[in-house]
Amino acid sequence: AIPSNRQRAYPVRIGLSQYWRWYQEPEVKKLEILFGAAEQIELADMRLLPGAALVPRLDVLDNEARPTGEFVVKNDKLTLSWSTTAIEGSAGILMETSQPNFFFDAQARKVDLRETTAIQEPEGKRLMSTEGVPEGSYLQVRIHALDENGKPLGEFSDPVTVFINRGRPSTYIF
């Protein structure tokens, strides 16, 4: 986008689609960017970066995701693993946990959070407690890479969705 003074062009980051991971295979050979109505659009010095250079990795250890994507937690404990080492300048993370049954969408907007934790390590593991979260609830966790001054880098990770089931025979029966 170029402001009215054409000499002061500034970069515009086009956010990743929330489905970007689905399109990793096969190799992408064509990219289409659709712009809204405008008198003139000029692209210059465009760079495409791999997702790993922008999006931190967040994984759940010792727990397999169900086919529907969520991780079932039965004992109020969940071990999370993260890495932001592929993001240039990363010195730590901001970990956000949603309130029960609130979900992060693809936007970086503020949401009602259950917990926010800044961790000064670009990669590591953390044991997360779900104690006090109502049975049958969902939580989501996401992270954002931070630089040494605590400023965000890149994009949020894909959220991890957790379902709390402390002993019911089926996650679908309440």
Biotite code that builds the C-alpha atoms (Angstrom):
import biotite.structure as struc

atoms = struc.array([
    struc.Atom([0.000, 0.000, 0.000], chain_id="A", res_id=1, res_name="ALA", atom_name="CA", element="C"),
    struc.Atom([1.270, 3.460, -0.820], chain_id="A", res_id=2, res_name="ILE", atom_name="CA", element="C"),
    struc.Atom([0.126, 6.535, 1.088], chain_id="A", res_id=3, res_name="PRO", atom_name="CA", element="C"),
    struc.Atom([-0.762, 9.743, -0.743], chain_id="A", res_id=4, res_name="SER", atom_name="CA", element="C"),
    struc.Atom([2.905, 10.785, -0.769], chain_id="A", res_id=5, res_name="ASN", atom_name="CA", element="C"),
    struc.Atom([4.290, 8.246, -3.266], chain_id="A", res_id=6, res_name="ARG", atom_name="CA", element="C"),
    struc.Atom([7.833, 8.697, -1.964], chain_id="A", res_id=7, res_name="GLN", atom_name="CA", element="C"),
    struc.Atom([6.937, 7.033, 1.330], chain_id="A", res_id=8, res_name="ARG", atom_name="CA", element="C"),
    struc.Atom([5.972, 3.505, 0.392], chain_id="A", res_id=9, res_name="ALA", atom_name="CA", element="C"),
    struc.Atom([5.664, 1.143, 3.316], chain_id="A", res_id=10, res_name="TYR", atom_name="CA", element="C"),
    struc.Atom([5.478, -2.642, 3.574], chain_id="A", res_id=11, res_name="PRO", atom_name="CA", element="C"),
    struc.Atom([2.210, -4.467, 4.016], chain_id="A", res_id=12, res_name="VAL", atom_name="CA", element="C"),
    struc.Atom([2.209, -7.910, 5.565], chain_id="A", res_id=13, res_name="ARG", atom_name="CA", element="C"),
    struc.Atom([-0.379, -10.210, 4.087], chain_id="A", res_id=14, res_name="ILE", atom_name="CA", element="C"),
    struc.Atom([-1.356, -12.524, 6.926], chain_id="A", res_id=15, res_name="GLY", atom_name="CA", element="C"),
    struc.Atom([-1.218, -16.258, 6.541], chain_id="A", res_id=16, res_name="LEU", atom_name="CA", element="C"),
    struc.Atom([-4.407, -18.134, 5.853], chain_id="A", res_id=17, res_name="SER", atom_name="CA", element="C"),
    struc.Atom([-5.516, -20.141, 8.852], chain_id="A", res_id=18, res_name="GLN", atom_name="CA", element="C"),
    struc.Atom([-5.366, -23.140, 6.499], chain_id="A", res_id=19, res_name="TYR", atom_name="CA", element="C"),
    struc.Atom([-1.808, -22.552, 5.285], chain_id="A", res_id=20, res_name="TRP", atom_name="CA", element="C"),
    struc.Atom([-0.503, -25.853, 6.694], chain_id="A", res_id=21, res_name="ARG", atom_name="CA", element="C"),
    struc.Atom([-2.973, -27.769, 4.517], chain_id="A", res_id=22, res_name="TRP", atom_name="CA", element="C"),
    struc.Atom([-1.249, -26.450, 1.403], chain_id="A", res_id=23, res_name="TYR", atom_name="CA", element="C"),
    struc.Atom([2.301, -27.554, 2.196], chain_id="A", res_id=24, res_name="GLN", atom_name="CA", element="C"),
    struc.Atom([2.091, -30.592, -0.104], chain_id="A", res_id=25, res_name="GLU", atom_name="CA", element="C"),
    struc.Atom([2.415, -30.893, -3.018], chain_id="A", res_id=26, res_name="PRO", atom_name="CA", element="C"),
    struc.Atom([4.786, -28.084, -3.952], chain_id="A", res_id=27, res_name="GLU", atom_name="CA", element="C"),
    struc.Atom([3.007, -24.787, -4.575], chain_id="A", res_id=28, res_name="VAL", atom_name="CA", element="C"),
    struc.Atom([3.571, -23.704, -8.178], chain_id="A", res_id=29, res_name="LYS", atom_name="CA", element="C"),
    struc.Atom([1.147, -20.801, -8.382], chain_id="A", res_id=30, res_name="LYS", atom_name="CA", element="C"),
    struc.Atom([0.158, -18.133, -5.882], chain_id="A", res_id=31, res_name="LEU", atom_name="CA", element="C"),
    struc.Atom([-2.800, -15.826, -6.352], chain_id="A", res_id=32, res_name="GLU", atom_name="CA", element="C"),
    struc.Atom([-3.320, -12.681, -4.290], chain_id="A", res_id=33, res_name="ILE", atom_name="CA", element="C"),
    struc.Atom([-6.715, -11.010, -4.624], chain_id="A", res_id=34, res_name="LEU", atom_name="CA", element="C"),
    struc.Atom([-6.843, -7.299, -3.847], chain_id="A", res_id=35, res_name="PHE", atom_name="CA", element="C"),
    struc.Atom([-9.900, -5.161, -3.243], chain_id="A", res_id=36, res_name="GLY", atom_name="CA", element="C"),
    struc.Atom([-10.917, -2.357, -5.543], chain_id="A", res_id=37, res_name="ALA", atom_name="CA", element="C"),
    struc.Atom([-8.211, 0.270, -5.991], chain_id="A", res_id=38, res_name="ALA", atom_name="CA", element="C"),
    struc.Atom([-7.187, 2.819, -8.577], chain_id="A", res_id=39, res_name="GLU", atom_name="CA", element="C"),
    struc.Atom([-3.662, 1.454, -8.683], chain_id="A", res_id=40, res_name="GLN", atom_name="CA", element="C"),
    struc.Atom([-1.754, -1.372, -7.029], chain_id="A", res_id=41, res_name="ILE", atom_name="CA", element="C"),
    struc.Atom([2.008, -1.597, -7.195], chain_id="A", res_id=42, res_name="GLU", atom_name="CA", element="C"),
    struc.Atom([4.054, -4.474, -5.820], chain_id="A", res_id=43, res_name="LEU", atom_name="CA", element="C"),
    struc.Atom([7.796, -4.073, -5.394], chain_id="A", res_id=44, res_name="ALA", atom_name="CA", element="C"),
    struc.Atom([10.504, -6.038, -3.630], chain_id="A", res_id=45, res_name="ASP", atom_name="CA", element="C"),
    struc.Atom([8.022, -8.757, -2.732], chain_id="A", res_id=46, res_name="MET", atom_name="CA", element="C"),
    struc.Atom([9.479, -11.606, -0.675], chain_id="A", res_id=47, res_name="ARG", atom_name="CA", element="C"),
    struc.Atom([7.818, -14.898, 0.116], chain_id="A", res_id=48, res_name="LEU", atom_name="CA", element="C"),
    struc.Atom([9.038, -16.426, 3.353], chain_id="A", res_id=49, res_name="LEU", atom_name="CA", element="C"),
    struc.Atom([8.613, -20.010, 4.513], chain_id="A", res_id=50, res_name="PRO", atom_name="CA", element="C"),
    struc.Atom([6.034, -20.416, 7.270], chain_id="A", res_id=51, res_name="GLY", atom_name="CA", element="C"),
    struc.Atom([8.700, -21.686, 9.682], chain_id="A", res_id=52, res_name="ALA", atom_name="CA", element="C"),
    struc.Atom([10.355, -18.242, 9.506], chain_id="A", res_id=53, res_name="ALA", atom_name="CA", element="C"),
    struc.Atom([7.157, -16.598, 10.794], chain_id="A", res_id=54, res_name="LEU", atom_name="CA", element="C"),
    struc.Atom([5.143, -19.175, 12.751], chain_id="A", res_id=55, res_name="VAL", atom_name="CA", element="C"),
    struc.Atom([6.430, -20.827, 15.947], chain_id="A", res_id=56, res_name="PRO", atom_name="CA", element="C"),
    struc.Atom([6.081, -24.577, 16.399], chain_id="A", res_id=57, res_name="ARG", atom_name="CA", element="C"),
    struc.Atom([3.809, -25.705, 19.253], chain_id="A", res_id=58, res_name="LEU", atom_name="CA", element="C"),
    struc.Atom([3.355, -29.422, 19.976], chain_id="A", res_id=59, res_name="ASP", atom_name="CA", element="C"),
    struc.Atom([1.726, -31.616, 22.608], chain_id="A", res_id=60, res_name="VAL", atom_name="CA", element="C"),
    struc.Atom([3.938, -34.368, 24.028], chain_id="A", res_id=61, res_name="LEU", atom_name="CA", element="C"),
    struc.Atom([2.776, -37.793, 25.230], chain_id="A", res_id=62, res_name="ASP", atom_name="CA", element="C"),
    struc.Atom([-0.734, -37.302, 23.861], chain_id="A", res_id=63, res_name="ASN", atom_name="CA", element="C"),
    struc.Atom([-2.084, -38.036, 20.401], chain_id="A", res_id=64, res_name="GLU", atom_name="CA", element="C"),
    struc.Atom([-4.634, -35.802, 18.717], chain_id="A", res_id=65, res_name="ALA", atom_name="CA", element="C"),
    struc.Atom([-8.011, -37.314, 17.919], chain_id="A", res_id=66, res_name="ARG", atom_name="CA", element="C"),
    struc.Atom([-9.095, -37.355, 14.262], chain_id="A", res_id=67, res_name="PRO", atom_name="CA", element="C"),
    struc.Atom([-11.075, -34.184, 15.014], chain_id="A", res_id=68, res_name="THR", atom_name="CA", element="C"),
    struc.Atom([-7.856, -32.411, 16.041], chain_id="A", res_id=69, res_name="GLY", atom_name="CA", element="C"),
    struc.Atom([-8.213, -31.936, 19.788], chain_id="A", res_id=70, res_name="GLU", atom_name="CA", element="C"),
    struc.Atom([-6.096, -33.505, 22.510], chain_id="A", res_id=71, res_name="PHE", atom_name="CA", element="C"),
    struc.Atom([-8.061, -35.217, 25.307], chain_id="A", res_id=72, res_name="VAL", atom_name="CA", element="C"),
    struc.Atom([-6.722, -34.463, 28.797], chain_id="A", res_id=73, res_name="VAL", atom_name="CA", element="C"),
    struc.Atom([-7.761, -36.919, 31.514], chain_id="A", res_id=74, res_name="LYS", atom_name="CA", element="C"),
    struc.Atom([-5.389, -36.166, 34.403], chain_id="A", res_id=75, res_name="ASN", atom_name="CA", element="C"),
    struc.Atom([-5.344, -32.332, 34.396], chain_id="A", res_id=76, res_name="ASP", atom_name="CA", element="C"),
    struc.Atom([-1.812, -32.254, 32.972], chain_id="A", res_id=77, res_name="LYS", atom_name="CA", element="C"),
    struc.Atom([-0.567, -31.562, 29.475], chain_id="A", res_id=78, res_name="LEU", atom_name="CA", element="C"),
    struc.Atom([3.059, -31.215, 28.363], chain_id="A", res_id=79, res_name="THR", atom_name="CA", element="C"),
    struc.Atom([3.640, -28.618, 25.664], chain_id="A", res_id=80, res_name="LEU", atom_name="CA", element="C"),
    struc.Atom([6.776, -28.280, 23.571], chain_id="A", res_id=81, res_name="SER", atom_name="CA", element="C"),
    struc.Atom([7.681, -25.221, 21.504], chain_id="A", res_id=82, res_name="TRP", atom_name="CA", element="C"),
    struc.Atom([10.372, -23.873, 19.246], chain_id="A", res_id=83, res_name="SER", atom_name="CA", element="C"),
    struc.Atom([10.872, -20.431, 17.747], chain_id="A", res_id=84, res_name="THR", atom_name="CA", element="C"),
    struc.Atom([14.485, -21.010, 16.706], chain_id="A", res_id=85, res_name="THR", atom_name="CA", element="C"),
    struc.Atom([13.636, -20.670, 12.982], chain_id="A", res_id=86, res_name="ALA", atom_name="CA", element="C"),
    struc.Atom([12.313, -17.136, 13.597], chain_id="A", res_id=87, res_name="ILE", atom_name="CA", element="C"),
    struc.Atom([15.133, -14.625, 13.293], chain_id="A", res_id=88, res_name="GLU", atom_name="CA", element="C"),
    struc.Atom([15.679, -12.618, 16.493], chain_id="A", res_id=89, res_name="GLY", atom_name="CA", element="C"),
    struc.Atom([13.492, -14.809, 18.696], chain_id="A", res_id=90, res_name="SER", atom_name="CA", element="C"),
    struc.Atom([14.497, -14.817, 22.362], chain_id="A", res_id=91, res_name="ALA", atom_name="CA", element="C"),
    struc.Atom([11.352, -16.180, 24.010], chain_id="A", res_id=92, res_name="GLY", atom_name="CA", element="C"),
    struc.Atom([7.615, -16.710, 23.712], chain_id="A", res_id=93, res_name="ILE", atom_name="CA", element="C"),
    struc.Atom([4.290, -15.394, 24.883], chain_id="A", res_id=94, res_name="LEU", atom_name="CA", element="C"),
    struc.Atom([1.972, -18.322, 25.663], chain_id="A", res_id=95, res_name="MET", atom_name="CA", element="C"),
    struc.Atom([-1.766, -17.616, 25.736], chain_id="A", res_id=96, res_name="GLU", atom_name="CA", element="C"),
    struc.Atom([-4.477, -19.934, 27.034], chain_id="A", res_id=97, res_name="THR", atom_name="CA", element="C"),
    struc.Atom([-8.116, -19.198, 26.227], chain_id="A", res_id=98, res_name="SER", atom_name="CA", element="C"),
    struc.Atom([-10.968, -19.205, 28.689], chain_id="A", res_id=99, res_name="GLN", atom_name="CA", element="C"),
    struc.Atom([-12.954, -22.483, 28.644], chain_id="A", res_id=100, res_name="PRO", atom_name="CA", element="C"),
    struc.Atom([-14.969, -22.816, 25.424], chain_id="A", res_id=101, res_name="ASN", atom_name="CA", element="C"),
    struc.Atom([-13.496, -19.666, 23.842], chain_id="A", res_id=102, res_name="PHE", atom_name="CA", element="C"),
    struc.Atom([-11.513, -20.191, 20.670], chain_id="A", res_id=103, res_name="PHE", atom_name="CA", element="C"),
    struc.Atom([-8.786, -18.274, 18.882], chain_id="A", res_id=104, res_name="PHE", atom_name="CA", element="C"),
    struc.Atom([-9.598, -17.624, 15.261], chain_id="A", res_id=105, res_name="ASP", atom_name="CA", element="C"),
    struc.Atom([-7.105, -16.729, 12.545], chain_id="A", res_id=106, res_name="ALA", atom_name="CA", element="C"),
    struc.Atom([-7.038, -13.114, 13.730], chain_id="A", res_id=107, res_name="GLN", atom_name="CA", element="C"),
    struc.Atom([-4.472, -11.624, 16.083], chain_id="A", res_id=108, res_name="ALA", atom_name="CA", element="C"),
    struc.Atom([-7.141, -9.661, 17.945], chain_id="A", res_id=109, res_name="ARG", atom_name="CA", element="C"),
    struc.Atom([-7.402, -9.577, 21.720], chain_id="A", res_id=110, res_name="LYS", atom_name="CA", element="C"),
    struc.Atom([-9.549, -12.305, 23.245], chain_id="A", res_id=111, res_name="VAL", atom_name="CA", element="C"),
    struc.Atom([-10.574, -13.122, 26.796], chain_id="A", res_id=112, res_name="ASP", atom_name="CA", element="C"),
    struc.Atom([-7.639, -15.113, 28.152], chain_id="A", res_id=113, res_name="LEU", atom_name="CA", element="C"),
    struc.Atom([-7.445, -17.562, 31.039], chain_id="A", res_id=114, res_name="ARG", atom_name="CA", element="C"),
    struc.Atom([-3.667, -17.227, 31.296], chain_id="A", res_id=115, res_name="GLU", atom_name="CA", element="C"),
    struc.Atom([-0.817, -15.331, 29.638], chain_id="A", res_id=116, res_name="THR", atom_name="CA", element="C"),
    struc.Atom([2.781, -16.347, 30.312], chain_id="A", res_id=117, res_name="THR", atom_name="CA", element="C"),
    struc.Atom([5.998, -14.841, 28.947], chain_id="A", res_id=118, res_name="ALA", atom_name="CA", element="C"),
    struc.Atom([8.873, -17.334, 28.840], chain_id="A", res_id=119, res_name="ILE", atom_name="CA", element="C"),
    struc.Atom([12.430, -16.213, 28.072], chain_id="A", res_id=120, res_name="GLN", atom_name="CA", element="C"),
    struc.Atom([13.384, -19.342, 26.126], chain_id="A", res_id=121, res_name="GLU", atom_name="CA", element="C"),
    struc.Atom([13.108, -19.732, 22.338], chain_id="A", res_id=122, res_name="PRO", atom_name="CA", element="C"),
    struc.Atom([12.472, -23.456, 22.763], chain_id="A", res_id=123, res_name="GLU", atom_name="CA", element="C"),
    struc.Atom([11.484, -25.680, 25.627], chain_id="A", res_id=124, res_name="GLY", atom_name="CA", element="C"),
    struc.Atom([8.789, -27.682, 27.391], chain_id="A", res_id=125, res_name="LYS", atom_name="CA", element="C"),
    struc.Atom([6.127, -26.739, 29.897], chain_id="A", res_id=126, res_name="ARG", atom_name="CA", element="C"),
    struc.Atom([3.744, -28.801, 31.997], chain_id="A", res_id=127, res_name="LEU", atom_name="CA", element="C"),
    struc.Atom([0.352, -27.125, 31.785], chain_id="A", res_id=128, res_name="MET", atom_name="CA", element="C"),
    struc.Atom([-2.306, -27.734, 34.420], chain_id="A", res_id=129, res_name="SER", atom_name="CA", element="C"),
    struc.Atom([-5.985, -27.783, 33.513], chain_id="A", res_id=130, res_name="THR", atom_name="CA", element="C"),
    struc.Atom([-7.065, -28.033, 37.149], chain_id="A", res_id=131, res_name="GLU", atom_name="CA", element="C"),
    struc.Atom([-10.195, -26.004, 37.817], chain_id="A", res_id=132, res_name="GLY", atom_name="CA", element="C"),
    struc.Atom([-11.366, -26.122, 34.198], chain_id="A", res_id=133, res_name="VAL", atom_name="CA", element="C"),
    struc.Atom([-14.906, -27.555, 34.044], chain_id="A", res_id=134, res_name="PRO", atom_name="CA", element="C"),
    struc.Atom([-15.369, -31.115, 32.799], chain_id="A", res_id=135, res_name="GLU", atom_name="CA", element="C"),
    struc.Atom([-16.332, -31.249, 29.133], chain_id="A", res_id=136, res_name="GLY", atom_name="CA", element="C"),
    struc.Atom([-14.711, -27.883, 28.350], chain_id="A", res_id=137, res_name="SER", atom_name="CA", element="C"),
    struc.Atom([-12.351, -26.981, 25.548], chain_id="A", res_id=138, res_name="TYR", atom_name="CA", element="C"),
    struc.Atom([-9.240, -24.816, 25.915], chain_id="A", res_id=139, res_name="LEU", atom_name="CA", element="C"),
    struc.Atom([-6.916, -23.486, 23.267], chain_id="A", res_id=140, res_name="GLN", atom_name="CA", element="C"),
    struc.Atom([-3.236, -22.615, 23.653], chain_id="A", res_id=141, res_name="VAL", atom_name="CA", element="C"),
    struc.Atom([-1.127, -20.598, 21.213], chain_id="A", res_id=142, res_name="ARG", atom_name="CA", element="C"),
    struc.Atom([2.269, -18.932, 21.293], chain_id="A", res_id=143, res_name="ILE", atom_name="CA", element="C"),
    struc.Atom([3.924, -15.914, 19.714], chain_id="A", res_id=144, res_name="HIS", atom_name="CA", element="C"),
    struc.Atom([7.689, -15.464, 19.352], chain_id="A", res_id=145, res_name="ALA", atom_name="CA", element="C"),
    struc.Atom([9.177, -12.491, 21.224], chain_id="A", res_id=146, res_name="LEU", atom_name="CA", element="C"),
    struc.Atom([12.415, -10.610, 20.639], chain_id="A", res_id=147, res_name="ASP", atom_name="CA", element="C"),
    struc.Atom([14.815, -9.739, 23.466], chain_id="A", res_id=148, res_name="GLU", atom_name="CA", element="C"),
    struc.Atom([12.737, -6.621, 24.257], chain_id="A", res_id=149, res_name="ASN", atom_name="CA", element="C"),
    struc.Atom([9.496, -8.600, 24.521], chain_id="A", res_id=150, res_name="GLY", atom_name="CA", element="C"),
    struc.Atom([8.088, -7.394, 21.193], chain_id="A", res_id=151, res_name="LYS", atom_name="CA", element="C"),
    struc.Atom([6.163, -9.916, 19.042], chain_id="A", res_id=152, res_name="PRO", atom_name="CA", element="C"),
    struc.Atom([7.837, -11.419, 15.973], chain_id="A", res_id=153, res_name="LEU", atom_name="CA", element="C"),
    struc.Atom([6.077, -13.161, 13.094], chain_id="A", res_id=154, res_name="GLY", atom_name="CA", element="C"),
    struc.Atom([2.631, -14.676, 13.583], chain_id="A", res_id=155, res_name="GLU", atom_name="CA", element="C"),
    struc.Atom([0.820, -16.668, 16.268], chain_id="A", res_id=156, res_name="PHE", atom_name="CA", element="C"),
    struc.Atom([1.276, -20.429, 16.186], chain_id="A", res_id=157, res_name="SER", atom_name="CA", element="C"),
    struc.Atom([-1.585, -22.618, 15.143], chain_id="A", res_id=158, res_name="ASP", atom_name="CA", element="C"),
    struc.Atom([-3.597, -23.152, 18.339], chain_id="A", res_id=159, res_name="PRO", atom_name="CA", element="C"),
    struc.Atom([-3.592, -26.451, 20.191], chain_id="A", res_id=160, res_name="VAL", atom_name="CA", element="C"),
    struc.Atom([-7.133, -27.466, 21.193], chain_id="A", res_id=161, res_name="THR", atom_name="CA", element="C"),
    struc.Atom([-7.584, -29.394, 24.441], chain_id="A", res_id=162, res_name="VAL", atom_name="CA", element="C"),
    struc.Atom([-10.720, -31.241, 25.605], chain_id="A", res_id=163, res_name="PHE", atom_name="CA", element="C"),
    struc.Atom([-11.088, -31.899, 29.354], chain_id="A", res_id=164, res_name="ILE", atom_name="CA", element="C"),
    struc.Atom([-12.331, -35.441, 30.077], chain_id="A", res_id=165, res_name="ASN", atom_name="CA", element="C"),
    struc.Atom([-11.501, -36.625, 33.584], chain_id="A", res_id=166, res_name="ARG", atom_name="CA", element="C"),
    struc.Atom([-12.909, -40.118, 33.367], chain_id="A", res_id=167, res_name="GLY", atom_name="CA", element="C"),
    struc.Atom([-16.136, -40.264, 31.444], chain_id="A", res_id=168, res_name="ARG", atom_name="CA", element="C"),
    struc.Atom([-16.353, -43.362, 29.241], chain_id="A", res_id=169, res_name="PRO", atom_name="CA", element="C"),
    struc.Atom([-16.835, -41.253, 26.113], chain_id="A", res_id=170, res_name="SER", atom_name="CA", element="C"),
    struc.Atom([-15.873, -37.708, 25.267], chain_id="A", res_id=171, res_name="THR", atom_name="CA", element="C"),
    struc.Atom([-19.218, -37.320, 23.494], chain_id="A", res_id=172, res_name="TYR", atom_name="CA", element="C"),
    struc.Atom([-21.500, -38.334, 26.401], chain_id="A", res_id=173, res_name="ILE", atom_name="CA", element="C"),
    struc.Atom([-22.189, -35.744, 29.107], chain_id="A", res_id=174, res_name="PHE", atom_name="CA", element="C"),
])
